[in-house]
Amino acid sequence: MDENRGTSPSAPRQRDCEQFVNPKKYEIRINELSNGFVVTVGCESFVFEDCNNMLHCLKKYLENRNAVTKMWLDHKVLPS
């Protein structure tokens, strides 16, 4: 085990999340802050000041994960 990193040197490296788009269902975490929300989907984090906008974007993502993921990876745009 590599003591500096805490992992075995033979452990596979985690893929960069922008290298591929697939129908994988990523974990979604929502953290409420005093002035909004931080939503983490897989390895990407998004900040929302408005609950309705956050729910709208999450609904669009859950309805069509591939399209929303591709839109984000290609253009850095969330659903409107």
N, C-alpha and C positions, 0 to 999 in steps of 0.2 A: 504494500500500500504506500502511496506517495504521501508522506506526512505533511507536506506543505499544502496539499490540495484536499486531503481527506478522502481521495478516491483511488482506486486501483489504476495503475498506468494502462492496464489492458482493457479498462471499461470503455465501451463505445461512447463517442462524443454525441451529445444531443444535437439533433439537426437544427439548423437555423429555420425558424418557422416561416420565413419568406421563400424558402426553396421549393415549396410544393403547396398545392391546394388539393385537398381531398375531403371526402365527406365525414372525416373524423369528428366525433362529438367532443369538443374541448370542454374542460371544466369552466364554469362561469362563476366568478366570485364578485359580490357587490359589497363594497365597504362604504357605509354612510359617514360623511364628514359633516362638520358644522355648516359648510357652505355648498354642499353638493354630494356627489357620489364618485367613487373610483370603481370602474367595472373592469375586471380582468377576464379575458377570454383566451385560454391557452397562454401564450407568451406575450400577448399584446394587452396593454392597459389603456383605458379611455376615461376621460374626466367629463362628467356631466354636471352642470349647475342646476338643471331642471329635471325633476322626476318624470314628467310626462315625455320629455325628449328621450330620456334614458329608456323608458318602457317602450316607446315607439321603435327605437333602434334595436332593442333586444327582440321585440316581436318580429321585426323584419328579418333579423338574423336567424331566429328559430324557424321561420317559415321557409327560408331558402339560404342555408348556411353557405353553400358553394358560391352563389352569386354575390352575397355580401362580403365574403372573404376575398374573393377575386377583386371586387371593387376597391376594397381597402388596400390589398397588396399592390394592385396596379396603379391606383390613383390617390391613395390615402384619403378616400372620401367615404363617409358613413351615409346610410340611407337617409333620404329626405322625406 
